Amino acid sequence: MKSSEPNAVRVRAAAGDYLVVCQRGILGTAPRELAGLGRFSGVHVVSSRRVWRAVGNKLCLPRGARVHLFADGESRKTLGTVEAIARKLARSGADRKSLLIAVGGGVVGDVVGFVAASYLRGVALVQVPTTVVAQVDSAIRGKTGVNLPEGKNLVGAFYPPRLVLADPDVLSSLAPREFRGGLAEVIKYGVIRDRKLFAFLEQKIERILARDRQVLERVIRRSIAIKAEVVSGDERESGLREILNYGHTFAHALESVTRYRRFEHGEAVALGMMCAALLGHETVGTPADEVARIISLVRKIGPFPRWPEVPPEELYAAMRADKKSRFGQVRFVLSRRLGSAKTYDDIAERTALCVLRFGPHVLLRPSGAFGKCHE
């Protein structure tokens, strides 16, 4: 649902609609954007040291704002980090009328979002995403959370922000690996919702990888619009919204078994989408040519870290611990045809294990050719 405001998309939420504004240079006018949210007793910016060094000088803050920094990274996405940030806020005098601004990538947004949801039972939150993954996905979803040793995002809350400010220009500071991995989430939107976007990505992927400002801004805005449309239609992930997890059941297992130290999240999603494409071919009839197109496009944003040397059964056990599982049954989001997807909870374990066993070898083939999976 688009806002009448240019460069903005409105997201519907039970706690109140909010805008996602995507515009170059918007961080320099942040106080003006924040003024529309009302008055706050204090403004507390929470970011990582690494992110703040890169973009802190681009963000204009209201007078008197306090900045709190912590070490990010998937391994720091824990309840211990939530406690440490909450204690910093308490020592700084943050009260229920305070505003928290999360500045960073997906880890910062998830952790600070959960802090905002739980500190004093909820304080106002603004997301300022600084990575591709955060701008097109995690900052918009209204989901917050942290990991447990048993799995990813097992503790969290649905807590929408009051505003999201996305500045595509800050992506120029991203390391190549982080930038390329983040594009997996953009490709995902083409697979699950927009065939035309997928075709555009196939045509323009080299320019996107070169960070062509015009093309990159176009695909980010389209991705934001798709995410906002899906989230507005299913805020609490009870139906349609589950399609956003395409590739993520595999990805979360890969992250979990490697203790969140081998893969950037987008890299795990990229490998997970290729596995999901193969599983779709095996189970729901995804045409071979479309599977090949998905794998081919995803490969172009690589290279990726090597596949972990763990038994397929261990990866599948990690999938059972995924928060999307029901009654111990692993659930997969699959795409029968490019531009559409749905959740399936009747995929035979042996077929998924087959993909986990032979999939990595298929995905490494230079030709991209593949056949039916045979045990």
C-alpha positions as CSV (number, residue, x, y, z in Angstrom):
1,M,0.0,0.0,0.0
2,K,1.8,3.1,-1.2
3,S,2.0,6.3,0.7
4,S,1.1,9.6,-1.0
5,E,4.6,10.7,0.1
6,P,7.2,10.2,-2.7
7,N,9.8,7.4,-2.2
8,A,7.8,5.9,0.6
9,V,5.8,2.7,1.1
10,R,3.3,2.3,3.9
11,V,3.2,-0.9,5.8
12,R,0.0,-1.9,7.7
13,A,0.5,-3.1,11.3
14,A,-1.9,-3.7,14.1
15,A,0.1,-1.4,16.4
16,G,0.0,1.3,13.8
17,D,1.0,1.8,10.2
18,Y,4.5,2.9,9.4
19,L,6.4,4.3,6.5
20,V,9.5,2.8,4.8
21,V,11.3,5.7,3.1
22,C,13.9,4.8,0.5
23,Q,15.9,7.9,-0.6
24,R,19.5,8.8,-1.2
25,G,20.8,11.1,1.4
26,I,17.8,10.7,3.7
27,L,20.1,10.1,6.7
28,G,21.2,13.7,6.5
29,T,17.6,14.9,7.1
30,A,16.7,12.3,9.7
31,P,15.7,14.9,12.4
32,R,13.0,16.2,10.0
33,E,11.7,12.7,9.4
34,L,11.7,11.9,13.1
35,A,9.9,15.1,14.0
36,G,6.8,13.7,12.4
37,L,6.7,10.9,15.0
38,G,6.0,13.2,17.9
39,R,8.0,14.2,21.0
40,F,10.3,11.9,22.9
41,S,12.0,12.3,26.3
42,G,15.3,11.1,24.8
43,V,16.7,9.6,21.7
44,H,19.1,6.6,22.0
45,V,20.9,5.3,18.9
46,V,22.1,1.7,19.1
47,S,24.6,0.5,16.5
48,S,27.7,-1.6,16.1
49,R,31.2,-0.2,16.3
50,R,31.9,-1.3,12.8
51,V,28.7,0.2,11.3
52,W,29.1,3.4,13.2
53,R,32.6,4.0,11.8
54,A,31.3,3.6,8.3
55,V,28.0,5.6,8.4
56,G,27.9,7.5,11.7
57,N,29.0,10.7,10.0
58,K,26.2,10.4,7.5
59,L,23.4,10.3,10.1
60,C,22.2,13.6,11.4
61,L,20.8,13.2,14.9
62,P,18.5,15.3,17.1
63,R,20.3,17.4,19.7
64,G,21.1,15.4,22.8
65,A,20.9,12.0,21.2
66,R,22.9,9.3,23.0
67,V,24.9,6.7,21.0
68,H,25.4,3.1,22.4
69,L,27.7,0.7,20.5
70,F,28.1,-3.0,20.7
71,A,29.9,-5.8,18.8
72,D,27.6,-7.2,16.2
73,G,27.8,-10.5,14.2
74,E,25.5,-13.4,14.2
75,S,27.3,-15.0,17.1
76,R,26.5,-11.9,19.2
77,K,22.8,-12.2,18.5
78,T,22.0,-13.5,22.0
79,L,20.0,-12.8,25.1
80,G,23.3,-11.7,26.7
81,T,23.6,-8.9,24.2
82,V,20.0,-7.9,24.8
83,E,20.7,-7.7,28.5
84,A,23.9,-5.6,28.0
85,I,22.1,-3.1,25.8
86,A,19.1,-2.8,28.1
87,R,21.4,-2.1,31.0
88,K,23.2,0.6,29.0
89,L,19.8,2.2,28.4
90,A,18.8,2.0,32.0
91,R,22.1,3.6,33.1
92,S,21.4,6.3,30.6
93,G,18.0,7.1,32.0
94,A,15.9,5.8,29.1
95,D,12.2,5.7,30.0
96,R,9.0,4.7,28.3
97,K,8.9,7.9,26.3
98,S,12.3,7.3,24.8
99,L,13.0,6.5,21.1
100,L,15.4,3.8,20.1
101,I,17.1,4.1,16.7
102,A,18.7,0.9,15.3
103,V,21.5,1.7,12.9
104,G,23.0,-1.3,11.1
105,G,22.3,-4.6,9.4
106,G,20.0,-7.5,10.2
107,V,21.7,-8.4,13.4
108,V,21.6,-4.9,14.8
109,G,18.0,-4.5,13.7
110,D,16.9,-7.8,15.2
111,V,18.7,-7.3,18.5
112,V,17.8,-3.7,19.0
113,G,14.2,-4.4,17.9
114,F,13.9,-7.0,20.6
115,V,15.3,-4.6,23.1
116,A,12.7,-2.0,22.1
117,A,10.0,-4.6,22.4
118,S,11.0,-5.7,25.9
119,Y,12.6,-2.7,27.6
120,L,10.0,-1.3,29.9
121,R,7.5,-3.5,28.0
122,G,8.0,-1.5,24.8
123,V,9.5,1.8,23.6
124,A,9.3,3.5,20.2
125,L,11.6,2.1,17.5
126,V,13.1,3.5,14.3
127,Q,15.1,1.3,11.9
128,V,17.9,2.7,9.9
129,P,19.1,-0.3,7.8
130,T,22.6,-0.1,6.4
131,T,23.0,-3.4,4.4
132,V,21.2,-4.9,1.4
133,V,19.6,-7.6,3.6
134,A,18.3,-5.1,6.1
135,Q,17.0,-2.5,3.6
136,V,15.0,-5.0,1.6
137,D,14.0,-7.5,4.3
138,S,14.8,-7.5,8.0
139,A,14.1,-3.8,8.8
140,I,10.6,-4.1,7.3
141,R,9.3,-7.3,8.7
142,G,8.3,-6.1,12.2
143,K,9.9,-9.3,13.6
144,T,12.7,-9.1,16.2
145,G,14.6,-11.8,17.9
146,V,17.8,-13.5,18.9
147,N,19.3,-16.9,18.6
148,L,19.7,-19.8,21.0
149,P,22.4,-22.6,20.7
150,E,19.5,-24.8,19.6
151,G,18.5,-22.6,16.7
152,K,18.1,-19.3,15.0
153,N,15.6,-16.6,16.1
154,L,14.0,-18.9,18.7
155,V,13.4,-16.0,21.1
156,G,11.7,-12.8,19.9
157,A,8.6,-10.7,19.3
158,F,6.5,-9.2,16.6
159,Y,7.3,-5.5,17.1
160,P,6.9,-3.1,14.2
161,P,9.0,0.1,14.0
162,R,7.5,3.6,13.9
163,L,9.6,4.4,10.8
164,V,12.2,2.9,8.5
165,L,14.8,5.2,6.8
166,A,16.7,3.4,4.0
167,D,19.5,5.3,2.2
168,P,20.9,3.3,-0.8
169,D,24.0,5.4,-0.8
170,V,25.3,3.8,2.5
171,L,25.6,0.5,0.6
172,S,28.7,1.8,-1.1
173,S,30.6,1.2,2.2
174,L,29.7,-2.5,2.4
175,A,32.5,-5.1,1.9
176,P,32.1,-7.0,-1.4
177,R,31.2,-10.2,0.4
178,E,28.5,-8.6,2.5
179,F,27.0,-6.8,-0.5
180,R,26.9,-9.8,-2.8
181,G,25.4,-12.1,-0.2
182,G,22.7,-9.6,0.5
183,L,21.5,-9.8,-3.1
184,A,20.2,-13.2,-2.3
185,E,17.2,-11.6,-0.6
186,V,16.5,-9.5,-3.7
187,I,16.6,-12.6,-5.9
188,K,14.2,-14.3,-3.5
189,Y,11.6,-11.7,-4.2
190,G,11.8,-12.4,-7.9
191,V,11.4,-16.1,-7.3
192,I,8.4,-15.9,-4.9
193,R,6.5,-12.9,-6.2
194,D,7.7,-11.1,-9.3
195,R,8.8,-12.9,-12.5
196,K,9.5,-9.6,-14.2
197,L,11.9,-8.6,-11.3
198,F,13.7,-11.9,-11.7
199,A,14.1,-11.4,-15.4
200,F,15.4,-7.8,-14.8
201,L,17.9,-9.2,-12.3
202,E,19.1,-11.7,-14.9
203,Q,19.6,-8.9,-17.4
204,K,21.2,-6.4,-15.0
205,I,23.1,-8.5,-12.5
206,E,26.5,-7.3,-13.6
207,R,25.5,-3.7,-13.2
208,I,24.0,-4.5,-9.8
209,L,27.2,-6.2,-8.7
210,A,29.1,-3.1,-9.9
211,R,26.8,-1.1,-7.6
212,D,25.3,1.0,-10.4
213,R,23.3,3.5,-8.3
214,Q,20.3,3.8,-10.6
215,V,19.8,0.1,-11.1
216,L,20.5,-0.8,-7.5
217,E,18.1,1.8,-6.2
218,R,15.4,0.5,-8.6
219,V,15.7,-3.1,-7.4
220,I,15.8,-2.1,-3.7
221,R,12.6,0.0,-4.0
222,R,10.9,-2.9,-5.8
223,S,12.0,-5.3,-3.1
224,I,10.8,-3.0,-0.4
225,A,7.4,-2.7,-2.1
226,I,7.0,-6.5,-2.3
227,K,8.0,-7.0,1.3
228,A,5.6,-4.3,2.5
229,E,2.8,-5.8,0.4
230,V,3.3,-9.3,1.9
231,V,3.9,-8.1,5.5
232,S,0.8,-5.9,5.4
233,G,-1.3,-8.8,4.3
234,D,0.0,-11.2,7.0
235,E,1.6,-9.3,9.9
236,R,2.1,-12.4,12.2
237,E,3.3,-15.0,9.7
238,S,0.1,-17.1,9.8
239,G,-0.2,-17.6,6.0
240,L,1.0,-15.6,3.0
241,R,4.0,-14.2,4.8
242,E,5.6,-17.6,5.1
243,I,6.7,-17.3,1.5
244,L,9.3,-14.9,2.6
245,N,11.1,-17.8,4.1
246,Y,12.0,-19.3,0.7
247,G,15.4,-20.9,1.1
248,H,15.6,-20.1,4.8
249,T,14.8,-23.5,6.2
250,F,18.0,-24.8,4.6
251,A,19.8,-21.5,5.4
252,H,19.1,-21.5,9.1
253,A,20.3,-25.1,9.4
254,L,23.5,-24.2,7.6
255,E,24.0,-21.3,10.0
256,S,23.2,-23.3,13.0
257,V,25.5,-26.3,12.4
258,T,28.4,-23.9,11.7
259,R,27.6,-21.9,14.8
260,Y,26.9,-18.7,12.8
261,R,30.6,-18.3,12.1
262,R,31.0,-19.5,8.5
263,F,28.2,-17.8,6.5
264,E,27.0,-14.3,6.1
265,H,23.2,-14.6,6.4
266,G,22.7,-13.8,2.7
267,E,25.3,-16.5,1.7
268,A,23.3,-19.1,3.6
269,V,20.1,-17.9,2.0
270,A,21.7,-18.2,-1.4
271,L,22.7,-21.8,-0.9
272,G,19.3,-22.4,0.7
273,M,17.5,-21.1,-2.3
274,M,19.4,-23.3,-4.7
275,C,18.6,-26.3,-2.5
276,A,14.9,-25.2,-2.4
277,A,14.9,-25.0,-6.2
278,L,16.2,-28.6,-6.4
279,L,13.7,-29.8,-3.8
280,G,10.9,-28.0,-5.8
281,H,11.9,-29.9,-8.9
282,E,11.9,-33.2,-7.0
283,T,8.5,-32.7,-5.2
284,V,6.2,-30.1,-6.7
285,G,7.3,-30.1,-10.4
286,T,9.3,-26.9,-10.6
287,P,10.3,-26.9,-14.3
288,A,13.9,-27.9,-14.9
289,D,14.6,-24.7,-16.9
290,E,13.4,-22.5,-14.1
291,V,15.5,-24.4,-11.6
292,A,18.5,-23.9,-13.8
293,R,17.7,-20.2,-14.1
294,I,17.5,-19.8,-10.3
295,I,20.7,-21.7,-9.7
296,S,22.5,-19.8,-12.4
297,L,21.5,-16.3,-11.1
298,V,22.3,-17.2,-7.5
299,R,25.7,-18.5,-8.5
300,K,26.6,-15.1,-10.0
301,I,26.5,-13.4,-6.6
302,G,29.0,-15.9,-5.3
303,P,31.5,-17.3,-4.5
304,F,30.2,-18.8,-1.3
305,P,31.9,-20.5,1.7
306,R,32.2,-24.2,1.3
307,W,29.4,-26.5,2.3
308,P,29.9,-27.8,5.9
309,E,31.2,-31.3,6.2
310,V,28.4,-32.7,8.3
311,P,26.0,-35.6,7.7
312,P,22.7,-34.7,5.9
313,E,20.9,-36.1,8.9
314,E,22.5,-33.4,11.2
315,L,21.4,-30.7,8.9
316,Y,17.9,-32.1,8.8
317,A,17.8,-32.3,12.6
318,A,18.7,-28.6,12.7
319,M,15.7,-28.0,10.3
320,R,13.4,-29.7,12.8
321,A,14.4,-27.1,15.4
322,D,13.5,-24.3,13.0
323,K,10.7,-22.1,14.4
324,K,8.6,-22.8,11.3
325,S,8.3,-26.5,12.1
326,R,5.0,-27.8,13.3
327,F,4.6,-31.0,15.4
328,G,8.1,-32.0,14.5
329,Q,7.4,-31.7,10.8
330,V,9.9,-29.7,8.7
331,R,8.1,-27.2,6.5
332,F,9.5,-25.9,3.2
333,V,8.6,-22.9,1.1
334,L,8.8,-24.0,-2.5
335,S,8.2,-22.3,-5.9
336,R,6.3,-24.3,-8.6
337,R,6.8,-21.5,-11.1
338,L,8.9,-18.3,-11.0
339,G,6.8,-15.5,-9.3
340,S,4.9,-17.7,-6.9
341,A,5.5,-19.8,-3.8
342,K,3.7,-21.6,-1.0
343,T,4.5,-23.6,2.1
344,Y,4.5,-27.4,2.0
345,D,4.4,-29.5,5.1
346,D,4.2,-32.9,3.5
347,I,7.7,-33.2,2.0
348,A,9.2,-36.7,2.6
349,E,12.2,-36.7,4.8
350,R,14.1,-39.0,2.5
351,T,13.7,-36.5,-0.4
352,A,15.0,-33.6,1.6
353,L,17.9,-35.8,2.7
354,C,18.6,-36.7,-0.9
355,V,18.9,-33.0,-1.8
356,L,21.2,-32.4,1.2
357,R,23.3,-35.4,0.2
358,F,23.7,-34.7,-3.5
359,G,22.7,-31.1,-3.8
360,P,26.1,-29.6,-2.9
361,H,27.7,-31.6,-5.7
362,V,25.0,-30.4,-8.2
363,L,25.4,-26.8,-7.1
364,L,29.1,-26.9,-7.8
365,R,28.8,-28.1,-11.3
366,P,30.0,-25.4,-13.7
367,S,27.3,-26.4,-16.3
368,G,24.4,-26.0,-13.9
369,A,22.9,-29.3,-15.3
370,F,21.1,-31.6,-13.0
371,G,18.9,-34.6,-13.1
372,K,16.4,-36.3,-10.8
373,C,17.6,-37.1,-7.4
374,H,18.2,-40.8,-6.8
375,E,19.3,-42.3,-3.5
